[in-house]
Amino acid sequence: MNSMPRVTHVEAKADYVLAVTFDDGTHGEISLADRLFGPMFEPLKDPAFFAQAKVDEFGAICWPNEADIAPDALYRKIKSEQTGTVCR
């Protein structure tokens, strides 16, 4: 089994979009606009706070309030969009 993909670079863009690069060279953009709810993610609706996205030591995307996004789900979504398959 392959190891879990790790994010090596993230860039916050306008409209709650992240440009993400993984350790195997896979890259793409993903919108989080419809996922910013709940106590951990509500603060990310502030564009200045959203822009503070960074990669933690585990290869996950995180913010100063400890909100984080696991890389495996992002990786599957980006790969499915690149290949035109539907990821469920």
Phi and psi restraints in degrees (range 20) as a CNS / XPLOR table:
assign (resid 1 and name C) (resid 2 and name N)
       (resid 2 and name CA) (resid 2 and name C) 1.0 -71.2 20.0 2
assign (resid 2 and name N) (resid 2 and name CA)
       (resid 2 and name C) (resid 3 and name N) 1.0 152.3 20.0 2
assign (resid 2 and name C) (resid 3 and name N)
       (resid 3 and name CA) (resid 3 and name C) 1.0 -73.2 20.0 2
assign (resid 3 and name N) (resid 3 and name CA)
       (resid 3 and name C) (resid 4 and name N) 1.0 160.6 20.0 2
assign (resid 3 and name C) (resid 4 and name N)
       (resid 4 and name CA) (resid 4 and name C) 1.0 -64.3 20.0 2
assign (resid 4 and name N) (resid 4 and name CA)
       (resid 4 and name C) (resid 5 and name N) 1.0 136.4 20.0 2
assign (resid 4 and name C) (resid 5 and name N)
       (resid 5 and name CA) (resid 5 and name C) 1.0 -64.0 20.0 2
assign (resid 5 and name N) (resid 5 and name CA)
       (resid 5 and name C) (resid 6 and name N) 1.0 145.8 20.0 2
assign (resid 5 and name C) (resid 6 and name N)
       (resid 6 and name CA) (resid 6 and name C) 1.0 -118.0 20.0 2
assign (resid 6 and name N) (resid 6 and name CA)
       (resid 6 and name C) (resid 7 and name N) 1.0 139.2 20.0 2
assign (resid 6 and name C) (resid 7 and name N)
       (resid 7 and name CA) (resid 7 and name C) 1.0 -76.2 20.0 2
assign (resid 7 and name N) (resid 7 and name CA)
       (resid 7 and name C) (resid 8 and name N) 1.0 133.2 20.0 2
assign (resid 7 and name C) (resid 8 and name N)
       (resid 8 and name CA) (resid 8 and name C) 1.0 -108.4 20.0 2
assign (resid 8 and name N) (resid 8 and name CA)
       (resid 8 and name C) (resid 9 and name N) 1.0 -20.0 20.0 2
assign (resid 8 and name C) (resid 9 and name N)
       (resid 9 and name CA) (resid 9 and name C) 1.0 -153.5 20.0 2
assign (resid 9 and name N) (resid 9 and name CA)
       (resid 9 and name C) (resid 10 and name N) 1.0 140.1 20.0 2
assign (resid 9 and name C) (resid 10 and name N)
       (resid 10 and name CA) (resid 10 and name C) 1.0 -138.0 20.0 2
assign (resid 10 and name N) (resid 10 and name CA)
       (resid 10 and name C) (resid 11 and name N) 1.0 141.1 20.0 2
assign (resid 10 and name C) (resid 11 and name N)
       (resid 11 and name CA) (resid 11 and name C) 1.0 -132.7 20.0 2
assign (resid 11 and name N) (resid 11 and name CA)
       (resid 11 and name C) (resid 12 and name N) 1.0 123.6 20.0 2
assign (resid 11 and name C) (resid 12 and name N)
       (resid 12 and name CA) (resid 12 and name C) 1.0 -79.7 20.0 2
assign (resid 12 and name N) (resid 12 and name CA)
       (resid 12 and name C) (resid 13 and name N) 1.0 132.4 20.0 2
assign (resid 12 and name C) (resid 13 and name N)
       (resid 13 and name CA) (resid 13 and name C) 1.0 -120.3 20.0 2
assign (resid 13 and name N) (resid 13 and name CA)
       (resid 13 and name C) (resid 14 and name N) 1.0 179.5 20.0 2
assign (resid 13 and name C) (resid 14 and name N)
       (resid 14 and name CA) (resid 14 and name C) 1.0 -63.0 20.0 2
assign (resid 14 and name N) (resid 14 and name CA)
       (resid 14 and name C) (resid 15 and name N) 1.0 156.4 20.0 2
assign (resid 14 and name C) (resid 15 and name N)
       (resid 15 and name CA) (resid 15 and name C) 1.0 61.0 20.0 2
assign (resid 15 and name N) (resid 15 and name CA)
       (resid 15 and name C) (resid 16 and name N) 1.0 34.3 20.0 2
assign (resid 15 and name C) (resid 16 and name N)
       (resid 16 and name CA) (resid 16 and name C) 1.0 61.9 20.0 2
assign (resid 16 and name N) (resid 16 and name CA)
       (resid 16 and name C) (resid 17 and name N) 1.0 39.3 20.0 2
assign (resid 16 and name C) (resid 17 and name N)
       (resid 17 and name CA) (resid 17 and name C) 1.0 -104.9 20.0 2
assign (resid 17 and name N) (resid 17 and name CA)
       (resid 17 and name C) (resid 18 and name N) 1.0 138.2 20.0 2
assign (resid 17 and name C) (resid 18 and name N)
       (resid 18 and name CA) (resid 18 and name C) 1.0 -111.4 20.0 2
assign (resid 18 and name N) (resid 18 and name CA)
       (resid 18 and name C) (resid 19 and name N) 1.0 131.7 20.0 2
assign (resid 18 and name C) (resid 19 and name N)
       (resid 19 and name CA) (resid 19 and name C) 1.0 -95.3 20.0 2
assign (resid 19 and name N) (resid 19 and name CA)
       (resid 19 and name C) (resid 20 and name N) 1.0 120.2 20.0 2
assign (resid 19 and name C) (resid 20 and name N)
       (resid 20 and name CA) (resid 20 and name C) 1.0 -122.6 20.0 2
assign (resid 20 and name N) (resid 20 and name CA)
       (resid 20 and name C) (resid 21 and name N) 1.0 138.3 20.0 2
assign (resid 20 and name C) (resid 21 and name N)
       (resid 21 and name CA) (resid 21 and name C) 1.0 -123.2 20.0 2
assign (resid 21 and name N) (resid 21 and name CA)
       (resid 21 and name C) (resid 22 and name N) 1.0 134.2 20.0 2
assign (resid 21 and name C) (resid 22 and name N)
       (resid 22 and name CA) (resid 22 and name C) 1.0 -104.0 20.0 2
assign (resid 22 and name N) (resid 22 and name CA)
       (resid 22 and name C) (resid 23 and name N) 1.0 165.6 20.0 2
assign (resid 22 and name C) (resid 23 and name N)
       (resid 23 and name CA) (resid 23 and name C) 1.0 -67.0 20.0 2
assign (resid 23 and name N) (resid 23 and name CA)
       (resid 23 and name C) (resid 24 and name N) 1.0 -13.3 20.0 2
assign (resid 23 and name C) (resid 24 and name N)
       (resid 24 and name CA) (resid 24 and name C) 1.0 -98.2 20.0 2
assign (resid 24 and name N) (resid 24 and name CA)
       (resid 24 and name C) (resid 25 and name N) 1.0 7.7 20.0 2
assign (resid 24 and name C) (resid 25 and name N)
       (resid 25 and name CA) (resid 25 and name C) 1.0 94.2 20.0 2
assign (resid 25 and name N) (resid 25 and name CA)
       (resid 25 and name C) (resid 26 and name N) 1.0 -12.0 20.0 2
assign (resid 25 and name C) (resid 26 and name N)
       (resid 26 and name CA) (resid 26 and name C) 1.0 -62.3 20.0 2
assign (resid 26 and name N) (resid 26 and name CA)
       (resid 26 and name C) (resid 27 and name N) 1.0 137.0 20.0 2
assign (resid 26 and name C) (resid 27 and name N)
       (resid 27 and name CA) (resid 27 and name C) 1.0 -149.5 20.0 2
assign (resid 27 and name N) (resid 27 and name CA)
       (resid 27 and name C) (resid 28 and name N) 1.0 156.8 20.0 2
assign (resid 27 and name C) (resid 28 and name N)
       (resid 28 and name CA) (resid 28 and name C) 1.0 178.4 20.0 2
assign (resid 28 and name N) (resid 28 and name CA)
       (resid 28 and name C) (resid 29 and name N) 1.0 -177.4 20.0 2
assign (resid 28 and name C) (resid 29 and name N)
       (resid 29 and name CA) (resid 29 and name C) 1.0 -118.1 20.0 2
assign (resid 29 and name N) (resid 29 and name CA)
       (resid 29 and name C) (resid 30 and name N) 1.0 144.4 20.0 2
assign (resid 29 and name C) (resid 30 and name N)
       (resid 30 and name CA) (resid 30 and name C) 1.0 -138.3 20.0 2
assign (resid 30 and name N) (resid 30 and name CA)
       (resid 30 and name C) (resid 31 and name N) 1.0 135.4 20.0 2
assign (resid 30 and name C) (resid 31 and name N)
       (resid 31 and name CA) (resid 31 and name C) 1.0 -91.2 20.0 2
assign (resid 31 and name N) (resid 31 and name CA)
       (resid 31 and name C) (resid 32 and name N) 1.0 132.8 20.0 2
assign (resid 31 and name C) (resid 32 and name N)
       (resid 32 and name CA) (resid 32 and name C) 1.0 -107.3 20.0 2
assign (resid 32 and name N) (resid 32 and name CA)
       (resid 32 and name C) (resid 33 and name N) 1.0 9.1 20.0 2
assign (resid 32 and name C) (resid 33 and name N)
       (resid 33 and name CA) (resid 33 and name C) 1.0 -53.7 20.0 2
assign (resid 33 and name N) (resid 33 and name CA)
       (resid 33 and name C) (resid 34 and name N) 1.0 -37.4 20.0 2
assign (resid 33 and name C) (resid 34 and name N)
       (resid 34 and name CA) (resid 34 and name C) 1.0 -90.7 20.0 2
assign (resid 34 and name N) (resid 34 and name CA)
       (resid 34 and name C) (resid 35 and name N) 1.0 7.8 20.0 2
assign (resid 34 and name C) (resid 35 and name N)
       (resid 35 and name CA) (resid 35 and name C) 1.0 -118.0 20.0 2
assign (resid 35 and name N) (resid 35 and name CA)
       (resid 35 and name C) (resid 36 and name N) 1.0 5.1 20.0 2
assign (resid 35 and name C) (resid 36 and name N)
       (resid 36 and name CA) (resid 36 and name C) 1.0 -91.0 20.0 2
assign (resid 36 and name N) (resid 36 and name CA)
       (resid 36 and name C) (resid 37 and name N) 1.0 70.7 20.0 2
assign (resid 36 and name C) (resid 37 and name N)
       (resid 37 and name CA) (resid 37 and name C) 1.0 -139.3 20.0 2
assign (resid 37 and name N) (resid 37 and name CA)
       (resid 37 and name C) (resid 38 and name N) 1.0 164.1 20.0 2
assign (resid 37 and name C) (resid 38 and name N)
       (resid 38 and name CA) (resid 38 and name C) 1.0 90.0 20.0 2
assign (resid 38 and name N) (resid 38 and name CA)
       (resid 38 and name C) (resid 39 and name N) 1.0 162.6 20.0 2
assign (resid 38 and name C) (resid 39 and name N)
       (resid 39 and name CA) (resid 39 and name C) 1.0 -59.9 20.0 2
assign (resid 39 and name N) (resid 39 and name CA)
       (resid 39 and name C) (resid 40 and name N) 1.0 -32.2 20.0 2
assign (resid 39 and name C) (resid 40 and name N)
       (resid 40 and name CA) (resid 40 and name C) 1.0 -80.5 20.0 2
assign (resid 40 and name N) (resid 40 and name CA)
       (resid 40 and name C) (resid 41 and name N) 1.0 -32.0 20.0 2
assign (resid 40 and name C) (resid 41 and name N)
       (resid 41 and name CA) (resid 41 and name C) 1.0 -101.9 20.0 2
assign (resid 41 and name N) (resid 41 and name CA)
       (resid 41 and name C) (resid 42 and name N) 1.0 -16.6 20.0 2
assign (resid 41 and name C) (resid 42 and name N)
       (resid 42 and name CA) (resid 42 and name C) 1.0 -53.5 20.0 2
assign (resid 42 and name N) (resid 42 and name CA)
       (resid 42 and name C) (resid 43 and name N) 1.0 -44.3 20.0 2
assign (resid 42 and name C) (resid 43 and name N)
       (resid 43 and name CA) (resid 43 and name C) 1.0 -60.1 20.0 2
assign (resid 43 and name N) (resid 43 and name CA)
       (resid 43 and name C) (resid 44 and name N) 1.0 -22.2 20.0 2
assign (resid 43 and name C) (resid 44 and name N)
       (resid 44 and name CA) (resid 44 and name C) 1.0 -72.1 20.0 2
assign (resid 44 and name N) (resid 44 and name CA)
       (resid 44 and name C) (resid 45 and name N) 1.0 -9.7 20.0 2
assign (resid 44 and name C) (resid 45 and name N)
       (resid 45 and name CA) (resid 45 and name C) 1.0 -68.0 20.0 2
assign (resid 45 and name N) (resid 45 and name CA)
       (resid 45 and name C) (resid 46 and name N) 1.0 -18.4 20.0 2
assign (resid 45 and name C) (resid 46 and name N)
       (resid 46 and name CA) (resid 46 and name C) 1.0 -77.5 20.0 2
assign (resid 46 and name N) (resid 46 and name CA)
       (resid 46 and name C) (resid 47 and name N) 1.0 114.1 20.0 2
assign (resid 46 and name C) (resid 47 and name N)
       (resid 47 and name CA) (resid 47 and name C) 1.0 -54.9 20.0 2
assign (resid 47 and name N) (resid 47 and name CA)
       (resid 47 and name C) (resid 48 and name N) 1.0 -34.8 20.0 2
assign (resid 47 and name C) (resid 48 and name N)
       (resid 48 and name CA) (resid 48 and name C) 1.0 -67.3 20.0 2
assign (resid 48 and name N) (resid 48 and name CA)
       (resid 48 and name C) (resid 49 and name N) 1.0 -37.0 20.0 2
assign (resid 48 and name C) (resid 49 and name N)
       (resid 49 and name CA) (resid 49 and name C) 1.0 -72.6 20.0 2
assign (resid 49 and name N) (resid 49 and name CA)
       (resid 49 and name C) (resid 50 and name N) 1.0 -42.6 20.0 2
assign (resid 49 and name C) (resid 50 and name N)
       (resid 50 and name CA) (resid 50 and name C) 1.0 -56.2 20.0 2
assign (resid 50 and name N) (resid 50 and name CA)
       (resid 50 and name C) (resid 51 and name N) 1.0 -37.9 20.0 2
assign (resid 50 and name C) (resid 51 and name N)
       (resid 51 and name CA) (resid 51 and name C) 1.0 -65.8 20.0 2
assign (resid 51 and name N) (resid 51 and name CA)
       (resid 51 and name C) (resid 52 and name N) 1.0 -11.4 20.0 2
assign (resid 51 and name C) (resid 52 and name N)
       (resid 52 and name CA) (resid 52 and name C) 1.0 -85.5 20.0 2
assign (resid 52 and name N) (resid 52 and name CA)
       (resid 52 and name C) (resid 53 and name N) 1.0 12.8 20.0 2
assign (resid 52 and name C) (resid 53 and name N)
       (resid 53 and name CA) (resid 53 and name C) 1.0 -57.2 20.0 2
assign (resid 53 and name N) (resid 53 and name CA)
       (resid 53 and name C) (resid 54 and name N) 1.0 139.9 20.0 2
assign (resid 53 and name C) (resid 54 and name N)
       (resid 54 and name CA) (resid 54 and name C) 1.0 -148.1 20.0 2
assign (resid 54 and name N) (resid 54 and name CA)
       (resid 54 and name C) (resid 55 and name N) 1.0 171.8 20.0 2
assign (resid 54 and name C) (resid 55 and name N)
       (resid 55 and name CA) (resid 55 and name C) 1.0 -100.0 20.0 2
assign (resid 55 and name N) (resid 55 and name CA)
       (resid 55 and name C) (resid 56 and name N) 1.0 128.4 20.0 2
assign (resid 55 and name C) (resid 56 and name N)
       (resid 56 and name CA) (resid 56 and name C) 1.0 -86.2 20.0 2
assign (resid 56 and name N) (resid 56 and name CA)
       (resid 56 and name C) (resid 57 and name N) 1.0 -178.8 20.0 2
assign (resid 56 and name C) (resid 57 and name N)
       (resid 57 and name CA) (resid 57 and name C) 1.0 -67.9 20.0 2
assign (resid 57 and name N) (resid 57 and name CA)
       (resid 57 and name C) (resid 58 and name N) 1.0 -13.2 20.0 2
assign (resid 57 and name C) (resid 58 and name N)
       (resid 58 and name CA) (resid 58 and name C) 1.0 -97.5 20.0 2
assign (resid 58 and name N) (resid 58 and name CA)
       (resid 58 and name C) (resid 59 and name N) 1.0 1.6 20.0 2
assign (resid 58 and name C) (resid 59 and name N)
       (resid 59 and name CA) (resid 59 and name C) 1.0 80.7 20.0 2
assign (resid 59 and name N) (resid 59 and name CA)
       (resid 59 and name C) (resid 60 and name N) 1.0 22.9 20.0 2
assign (resid 59 and name C) (resid 60 and name N)
       (resid 60 and name CA) (resid 60 and name C) 1.0 -106.5 20.0 2
assign (resid 60 and name N) (resid 60 and name CA)
       (resid 60 and name C) (resid 61 and name N) 1.0 157.9 20.0 2
assign (resid 60 and name C) (resid 61 and name N)
       (resid 61 and name CA) (resid 61 and name C) 1.0 -89.4 20.0 2
assign (resid 61 and name N) (resid 61 and name CA)
       (resid 61 and name C) (resid 62 and name N) 1.0 133.3 20.0 2
assign (resid 61 and name C) (resid 62 and name N)
       (resid 62 and name CA) (resid 62 and name C) 1.0 -142.1 20.0 2
assign (resid 62 and name N) (resid 62 and name CA)
       (resid 62 and name C) (resid 63 and name N) 1.0 167.9 20.0 2
assign (resid 62 and name C) (resid 63 and name N)
       (resid 63 and name CA) (resid 63 and name C) 1.0 -129.1 20.0 2
assign (resid 63 and name N) (resid 63 and name CA)
       (resid 63 and name C) (resid 64 and name N) 1.0 166.2 20.0 2
assign (resid 63 and name C) (resid 64 and name N)
       (resid 64 and name CA) (resid 64 and name C) 1.0 -60.2 20.0 2
assign (resid 64 and name N) (resid 64 and name CA)
       (resid 64 and name C) (resid 65 and name N) 1.0 -22.9 20.0 2
assign (resid 64 and name C) (resid 65 and name N)
       (resid 65 and name CA) (resid 65 and name C) 1.0 -87.4 20.0 2
assign (resid 65 and name N) (resid 65 and name CA)
       (resid 65 and name C) (resid 66 and name N) 1.0 11.8 20.0 2
assign (resid 65 and name C) (resid 66 and name N)
       (resid 66 and name CA) (resid 66 and name C) 1.0 77.1 20.0 2
assign (resid 66 and name N) (resid 66 and name CA)
       (resid 66 and name C) (resid 67 and name N) 1.0 6.1 20.0 2
assign (resid 66 and name C) (resid 67 and name N)
       (resid 67 and name CA) (resid 67 and name C) 1.0 -65.3 20.0 2
assign (resid 67 and name N) (resid 67 and name CA)
       (resid 67 and name C) (resid 68 and name N) 1.0 140.3 20.0 2
assign (resid 67 and name C) (resid 68 and name N)
       (resid 68 and name CA) (resid 68 and name C) 1.0 -148.4 20.0 2
assign (resid 68 and name N) (resid 68 and name CA)
       (resid 68 and name C) (resid 69 and name N) 1.0 162.7 20.0 2
assign (resid 68 and name C) (resid 69 and name N)
       (resid 69 and name CA) (resid 69 and name C) 1.0 -129.6 20.0 2
assign (resid 69 and name N) (resid 69 and name CA)
       (resid 69 and name C) (resid 70 and name N) 1.0 123.6 20.0 2
assign (resid 69 and name C) (resid 70 and name N)
       (resid 70 and name CA) (resid 70 and name C) 1.0 -65.2 20.0 2
assign (resid 70 and name N) (resid 70 and name CA)
       (resid 70 and name C) (resid 71 and name N) 1.0 139.6 20.0 2
assign (resid 70 and name C) (resid 71 and name N)
       (resid 71 and name CA) (resid 71 and name C) 1.0 -71.8 20.0 2
assign (resid 71 and name N) (resid 71 and name CA)
       (resid 71 and name C) (resid 72 and name N) 1.0 -25.7 20.0 2
assign (resid 71 and name C) (resid 72 and name N)
       (resid 72 and name CA) (resid 72 and name C) 1.0 -64.4 20.0 2
assign (resid 72 and name N) (resid 72 and name CA)
       (resid 72 and name C) (resid 73 and name N) 1.0 -41.4 20.0 2
assign (resid 72 and name C) (resid 73 and name N)
       (resid 73 and name CA) (resid 73 and name C) 1.0 -67.2 20.0 2
assign (resid 73 and name N) (resid 73 and name CA)
       (resid 73 and name C) (resid 74 and name N) 1.0 -40.6 20.0 2
assign (resid 73 and name C) (resid 74 and name N)
       (resid 74 and name CA) (resid 74 and name C) 1.0 -62.9 20.0 2
assign (resid 74 and name N) (resid 74 and name CA)
       (resid 74 and name C) (resid 75 and name N) 1.0 -41.9 20.0 2
assign (resid 74 and name C) (resid 75 and name N)
       (resid 75 and name CA) (resid 75 and name C) 1.0 -61.6 20.0 2
assign (resid 75 and name N) (resid 75 and name CA)
       (resid 75 and name C) (resid 76 and name N) 1.0 -47.5 20.0 2
assign (resid 75 and name C) (resid 76 and name N)
       (resid 76 and name CA) (resid 76 and name C) 1.0 -60.8 20.0 2
assign (resid 76 and name N) (resid 76 and name CA)
       (resid 76 and name C) (resid 77 and name N) 1.0 -42.2 20.0 2
assign (resid 76 and name C) (resid 77 and name N)
       (resid 77 and name CA) (resid 77 and name C) 1.0 -65.1 20.0 2
assign (resid 77 and name N) (resid 77 and name CA)
       (resid 77 and name C) (resid 78 and name N) 1.0 -45.6 20.0 2
assign (resid 77 and name C) (resid 78 and name N)
       (resid 78 and name CA) (resid 78 and name C) 1.0 -64.7 20.0 2
assign (resid 78 and name N) (resid 78 and name CA)
       (resid 78 and name C) (resid 79 and name N) 1.0 -43.5 20.0 2
assign (resid 78 and name C) (resid 79 and name N)
       (resid 79 and name CA) (resid 79 and name C) 1.0 -62.9 20.0 2
assign (resid 79 and name N) (resid 79 and name CA)
       (resid 79 and name C) (resid 80 and name N) 1.0 -41.3 20.0 2
assign (resid 79 and name C) (resid 80 and name N)
       (resid 80 and name CA) (resid 80 and name C) 1.0 -66.2 20.0 2
assign (resid 80 and name N) (resid 80 and name CA)
       (resid 80 and name C) (resid 81 and name N) 1.0 -36.1 20.0 2
assign (resid 80 and name C) (resid 81 and name N)
       (resid 81 and name CA) (resid 81 and name C) 1.0 -69.1 20.0 2
assign (resid 81 and name N) (resid 81 and name CA)
       (resid 81 and name C) (resid 82 and name N) 1.0 -34.4 20.0 2
assign (resid 81 and name C) (resid 82 and name N)
       (resid 82 and name CA) (resid 82 and name C) 1.0 -70.6 20.0 2
assign (resid 82 and name N) (resid 82 and name CA)
       (resid 82 and name C) (resid 83 and name N) 1.0 -34.5 20.0 2
assign (resid 82 and name C) (resid 83 and name N)
       (resid 83 and name CA) (resid 83 and name C) 1.0 -94.2 20.0 2
assign (resid 83 and name N) (resid 83 and name CA)
       (resid 83 and name C) (resid 84 and name N) 1.0 -9.1 20.0 2
assign (resid 83 and name C) (resid 84 and name N)
       (resid 84 and name CA) (resid 84 and name C) 1.0 80.3 20.0 2
assign (resid 84 and name N) (resid 84 and name CA)
       (resid 84 and name C) (resid 85 and name N) 1.0 11.7 20.0 2
assign (resid 84 and name C) (resid 85 and name N)
       (resid 85 and name CA) (resid 85 and name C) 1.0 -90.6 20.0 2
assign (resid 85 and name N) (resid 85 and name CA)
       (resid 85 and name C) (resid 86 and name N) 1.0 159.7 20.0 2
assign (resid 85 and name C) (resid 86 and name N)
       (resid 86 and name CA) (resid 86 and name C) 1.0 -94.6 20.0 2
assign (resid 86 and name N) (resid 86 and name CA)
       (resid 86 and name C) (resid 87 and name N) 1.0 127.6 20.0 2
assign (resid 86 and name C) (resid 87 and name N)
       (resid 87 and name CA) (resid 87 and name C) 1.0 -101.6 20.0 2
assign (resid 87 and name N) (resid 87 and name CA)
       (resid 87 and name C) (resid 88 and name N) 1.0 123.0 20.0 2
